[in-house]
């Protein structure tokens, strides 16, 4: 079992604390977390720093901690720009980058990005094929539906060969099939329950068996709140999820309660098939990270 931690990214205007951020990511490394993860939200009222710049800062503060974003909604990105930015991060970090991708769904504000939102899944898969080509080919000739390149080169390519690991989000069976076809791993969403994740893993394992794929990884984001007062932890989780998603009634997706209750909840996620668990806490992130390392992780 491997463990990851969410990187502090929710920062109101003028409140970023460089010292606290450096201390957090360095402590995550000391505590044995394999990786730290950001999220992407370009538009929205919830204050959230951009993932690439946040990861660049965190890479400069650490030596071993891998860092990733779960997930980029790649149809909102130009593939050449995304490929270049991610290759640069991978070079600067000496190969410590992880990349999560998702198609996003039709509800995304495509018009704000100069897009009409039609055929977003086709744009998603074509864009990934172009990114991979720019990462691996000396010259890219690409005659796609959305993008065309002739004899194009991109240097330097990623430090990791053939590129950073690609994690796919999305719970629909078709999304799971795309993950196996194009990716290196599947990331269960934090907004899905453990039971829903278990069903997704069953579908995934069937697809993997049919394809003959080996070495494919499975992870799950787990929203978690630990408190000696279990009811206080559950209130914290409910309030935190409402702030993130803008609605109530999502308590079932979180693991919250006393340390013993949290251990039981995390074990259920592991039993459902998660090989890596990304802990995402709410308030008091540094204190919660310490409790995860001391009271939860050794018992999983």
C-alpha positions, 0 to 999 in steps of 0.5 A, spaced: 500 500 500 502 506 498 500 513 500 499 520 497 497 527 500 493 533 497 498 539 497 495 545 500 492 549 494 486 553 497 489 560 498 485 566 499 487 572 496 494 575 499 494 569 504 499 564 501 504 563 506 511 560 503 514 558 509 508 554 511 508 551 504 515 549 504 514 546 511 508 542 509 511 539 503 518 537 506 514 534 512 510 530 507 516 527 504 519 526 511 513 522 513 514 517 507 508 519 503 510 517 496 507 523 492 503 529 493 497 531 489 494 538 486 487 539 483 485 543 477 480 549 477 481 555 472 474 558 473 470 558 480 469 562 486 473 557 491 480 560 491 485 555 488 492 556 486 493 553 479 497 546 479 503 547 475 505 553 478 504 550 485 507 543 483 513 547 481 514 551 487 513 544 491 518 540 487 523 546 488 522 545 496 523 537 496 528 532 493 524 525 493 516 527 493 513 525 487 507 530 485 501 530 480 495 533 478 488 529 479 486 531 474 487 536 468 481 536 464 485 536 458 480 538 452 480 545 455 488 545 454 491 546 447 495 539 447 502 542 444 502 547 450 500 542 455 505 537 453 511 542 453 509 545 460 509 538 463 515 536 460 518 542 463 516 540 470 518 533 469 525 535 467 525 540 473 524 535 478 528 530 475 522 525 473 518 526 479 511 528 475 505 524 475 499 526 470 492 525 471 487 526 466 479 526 464 475 528 459 471 533 464 464 532 461 459 536 457 457 541 463 464 544 463 464 552 460 467 550 454 465 557 451 470 560 456 476 557 452 474 558 445 471 551 444 464 549 443 464 543 447 462 538 441 465 531 441 469 533 447 471 525 448 474 525 441 478 531 443 480 528 449 483 522 446 486 525 440 489 531 444 492 525 448 495 522 442 498 528 440 501 529 447 504 522 447 507 523 440 510 530 442 513 526 448 516 520 444 517 522 437 523 526 434 518 529 428 511 529 429 506 528 423 499 529 425 493 529 421 487 529 426 480 532 426 482 538 431 489 538 430 494 538 425 502 538 425 507 536 420 514 535 422 514 538 428 519 537 434 518 538 441 525 538 446 526 537 451 522 531 452 520 529 459 525 526 463 521 520 464 521 515 458 516 515 454 513 520 459 510 521 466 505 516 468 498 518 466 492 516 471 485 517 468 479 519 472 472 518 470 467 512 473 463 510 466 465 503 463 467 507 457 472 511 461 475 505 464 476 502 457 479 508 455 484 508 461 486 501 460 487 503 452 491 510 453 493 510 460 498 507 466 493 507 472 486 509 474 484 514 479 477 513 483 474 520 484 474 523 491 466 524 490 465 517 489 463 512 495 467 506 496 462 502 494 461 505 487 469 505 487 469 497 488 464 496 482 469 501 478 474 496 480 471 490 478 469 493 471 477 495 470 479 488 472 475 485 467 477 490 462 485 489 464 484 481 463 481 482 456 486 486 454 492 482 457 495 489 460 500 488 466 503 493 471 496 498 471 495 501 477 489 503 481 488 509 486 483 512 490 482 519 493 479 519 500 477 525 503 478 524 510 477 528 517 480 525 524 478 527 531 478 524 537 471 527 537 468 523 531 462 527 531 466 533 530 470 530 525 464 528 521 461 535 521 468 538 519 468 533 513 460 535 511 462 542 511 468 541 507 465 537 502 459 543 501 465 548 500 468 544 495 462 542 491 457 547 493 452 542 495 450 538 501 449 531 502 456 528 500 458 525 507 457 518 504 464 519 500 468 521 506 472 517 511 471 521 518 471 520 525 475 517 530 482 514 529 479 507 529 473 509 525 478 512 520 482 506 520 476 502 518 474 506 513 480 506 509 481 499 510 475 498 506 478 503 500 484 498 500 479 492 500 475 495 494 482 495 490 486 501 491 493 500 491 495 507 492 490 512 497 490 519 496 488 523 503 485 529 502 484 533 508 480 539 510 482 544 515 488 543 519 492 540 514 499 539 517 496 537 523 491 532 520 497 529 515 501 528 522 495 524 525 494 520 518 502 518 518 502 516 526 495 513 527 492 511 520 497 509 515 501 504 520 494 500 521 492 499 513 
